[in-house]
């Protein structure tokens, strides 16, 4: 049985129809142009990228930065940050330097979670090296549930800024780790993944396929979503535009 989509995710899927653009606000655009310092940390985005990569204590215990690195059209807990405006989205998507910074933000937070972005084209992820570092970061992700809210924001932000292709790579990497390796497999993380993260994709066909694969893994204990299947799905989408394959052996619920 499929759980209802949470209200905040439904608003995201509906592109926040009730929210009007405020052209007076350019906070997120200026921050990603490296012209405005975030608050309360008082850093430019390039400084965060340079100074905070691998500083896991800061990334774990500071909370204001996440709304600056991954802005969305919602208010968050940092009163200094502003919701992402529609005109900002348009400007940011058109600027290659800004998109490069968004990808750098994504790589920074992935490293914190024990993951590496192998391909910004397909969204394919792998474990960080060495393995001991990956395991330590995975353990932190399992026990630090406030990161689950962060991940919902990250996925929404990537979708807003034209990088939704990366979401499938993230979700299916975690599904492979859960199914094939019994990693990242605690009930709280799975609940966040199944109800929130997996629905943070506006492409309906892609969202339904990923949701179906998750339900298959959860319900069929003999079925394993392998690394090979993960990589083939992403390559298939690159070639055909769809994650969906013709393998009749896999019947999704």
C-alpha positions in Angstrom: 0.0 0.0 0.0 1.3 3.4 -1.0 1.5 6.1 1.8 -0.1 9.5 1.0 2.4 12.1 -0.2 3.2 14.6 2.6 1.7 18.1 2.2 5.1 19.8 1.8 6.0 17.4 -1.0 2.7 17.8 -2.7 3.2 21.6 -2.7 6.6 21.1 -4.3 5.1 18.8 -6.9 2.4 21.4 -7.7 5.2 24.0 -8.1 3.9 26.0 -5.1 0.9 27.3 -7.0 -0.1 29.6 -4.1 3.2 31.3 -3.8 3.9 34.6 -5.7 7.2 35.7 -6.9 8.8 38.6 -5.0 11.1 40.4 -7.4 12.6 42.5 -4.5 14.3 39.4 -3.1 17.6 38.3 -4.7 19.2 36.9 -1.6 19.8 33.4 -3.0 20.9 34.6 -6.5 23.5 37.0 -4.9 24.8 34.3 -2.6 25.3 31.9 -5.5 26.9 34.7 -7.5 29.5 34.8 -4.6 28.4 38.4 -3.9 26.5 37.9 -0.6 27.7 36.3 2.6 25.4 33.8 4.3 24.2 34.4 7.8 24.9 33.6 10.5 28.2 32.0 9.3 29.2 35.2 7.4 30.8 33.2 4.5 30.7 33.5 0.7 29.7 30.3 -1.0 33.2 29.8 -2.5 34.6 30.1 1.1 32.2 27.4 2.3 33.3 25.1 -0.6 36.9 25.8 0.1 36.9 25.6 3.9 34.1 23.2 4.9 34.8 20.2 2.6 35.6 17.4 4.9 34.9 19.4 8.0 32.3 17.0 9.2 31.8 18.6 12.6 30.7 21.9 11.0 28.5 20.2 8.5 26.8 18.1 11.3 26.3 20.7 14.0 25.9 24.0 12.1 22.4 24.3 10.8 22.0 27.6 9.0 24.1 26.8 6.0 21.9 24.2 4.5 19.2 26.7 3.5 21.8 28.8 1.7 23.4 26.0 -0.2 20.1 24.4 -1.1 17.4 27.1 -1.4 13.8 26.1 -2.1 10.5 27.9 -2.3 9.8 27.3 1.3 10.7 28.9 4.6 13.1 27.0 6.8 14.5 27.3 10.3 17.1 30.0 9.5 15.4 33.3 9.7 18.3 35.0 7.9 17.7 32.9 4.7 14.9 33.7 2.2 12.7 31.3 0.2 13.9 30.8 -3.4 12.0 33.2 -5.8 10.8 32.2 -9.2 12.9 35.0 -10.9 15.9 33.7 -9.1 15.3 30.2 -10.4 15.2 31.5 -13.9 18.4 33.5 -13.5 20.3 30.8 -11.7 19.5 28.1 -14.2 20.8 30.3 -17.0 24.2 30.9 -15.3 26.8 28.1 -15.9 28.9 29.4 -13.0 26.0 29.1 -10.6 25.1 25.6 -11.7 28.8 24.6 -11.2 28.6 26.0 -7.7 25.3 24.0 -7.1 27.1 20.9 -8.2 30.0 21.7 -5.9 27.5 22.1 -3.0 26.1 18.7 -3.8 29.5 17.1 -3.9 30.3 18.7 -0.5 27.2 17.3 1.2 27.5 13.9 -0.6 31.0 13.5 0.8 29.6 14.3 4.3 27.1 11.4 3.7 29.9 9.0 2.6 29.1 9.3 -1.2 30.8 10.5 -4.3 29.3 11.9 -7.5 30.8 9.9 -10.2 28.8 11.4 -13.0 27.0 14.8 -13.0 25.5 13.7 -16.3 23.7 10.5 -15.1 23.8 11.2 -11.3 25.6 8.0 -10.6 27.1 7.8 -7.1 29.6 5.5 -5.4 31.0 5.1 -1.9 33.8 7.5 -0.8 37.2 6.0 -0.3 38.7 4.6 1.8 35.9 2.1 3.0 36.5 3.0 6.6 35.6 6.6 5.9 32.5 5.5 4.1 31.4 3.4 6.9 31.9 6.1 9.5 29.9 8.6 7.4 27.1 6.0 6.8 26.9 5.4 10.6 26.6 9.2 11.1 23.8 9.4 8.6 21.9 6.6 10.2 22.1 8.0 13.7 21.7 11.7 12.8 18.1 11.9 11.7 18.1 15.7 11.3 19.9 15.0 8.0 16.8 13.4 6.6 15.0 16.8 6.5 18.1 18.2 4.8 18.0 15.5 2.1 14.4 16.4 1.3 15.5 20.0 0.8 18.5 19.0 -1.3 16.4 16.9 -3.7 13.8 19.7 -4.0 16.6 22.2 -4.7 18.2 20.1 -7.4 14.8 19.8 -9.1 14.2 23.5 -8.9 17.5 24.4 -10.5 17.3 22.0 -13.5 19.3 19.2 -11.9 16.5 16.8 -11.2 18.4 14.1 -13.1 20.7 13.7 -10.1 17.8 12.7 -7.8 17.4 9.2 -9.3 21.1 8.6 -8.9 20.9 9.5 -5.2 17.8 7.5 -4.4 18.7 4.4 -6.3 22.2 4.4 -4.8 20.7 4.2 -1.4 18.3 1.6 -2.5 21.1 -0.5 -3.8 23.0 -0.1 -0.5 19.9 -1.2 1.4 19.0 -4.1 -0.9 22.4 -5.6 -1.8 24.5 -4.6 1.2 22.1 -4.0 4.1 23.5 -0.5 4.6 21.5 2.7 5.4 18.7 0.3 6.3 17.2 1.6 9.6 13.5 2.1 9.8 13.6 5.9 10.3 15.8 6.4 7.2 13.6 4.1 5.1 10.5 5.9 6.2 11.9 9.3 5.2 13.1 7.8 1.9 9.8 6.1 1.0 7.4 9.0 2.0 9.5 12.1 1.3 12.7 11.6 -0.7 11.3 9.3 -3.4 8.5 11.8 -4.1 10.8 14.8 -4.6 10.8 14.3 -8.4 8.4 16.2 -10.6 8.9 13.9 -13.5 5.9 11.7 -12.9 7.1 8.7 -14.9 10.5 8.7 -13.1 8.9 9.2 -9.7 6.5 6.2 -10.3 9.3 3.9 -11.5 11.6 4.7 -8.5 8.6 4.3 -6.1 7.8 1.0 -7.7 11.3 -0.3 -7.4 11.4 0.8 -3.7 8.2 -1.1 -3.0 9.6 -4.1 -4.8 12.6 -4.2 -2.6 10.6 -3.7 0.5 8.0 -6.4 -0.3 9.9 -9.1 -2.1 12.7 -10.3 0.2 14.1 -12.6 -2.6 14.6 -9.6 -5.0 17.9 -7.7 -4.9 18.4 -4.4 -6.5 22.0 -4.8 -7.6 24.7 -2.3 -8.5 24.5 -3.6 -12.1 20.8 -2.8 -12.2 21.5 0.6 -10.7 24.1 1.5 -13.3 22.1 0.1 -16.2 19.0 2.1 -15.2 20.9 5.4 -15.2 22.7 4.5 -18.5 19.3 3.5 -20.0 17.8 6.8 -19.1 20.8 8.6 -20.7 20.3 6.7 -23.9 16.5 6.5 -24.1 15.2 9.1 -21.7 13.6 6.6 -19.4 14.7 4.5 -16.4 12.2 1.9 -17.4 13.6 -1.2 -19.0 12.2 -4.2 -20.9 13.3 -6.8 -18.4 10.1 -8.9 -18.0 11.6 -10.7 -15.0 11.0 -7.6 -12.8 7.4 -6.9 -12.2 7.0 -3.7 -10.1 4.1 -3.4 -7.7 
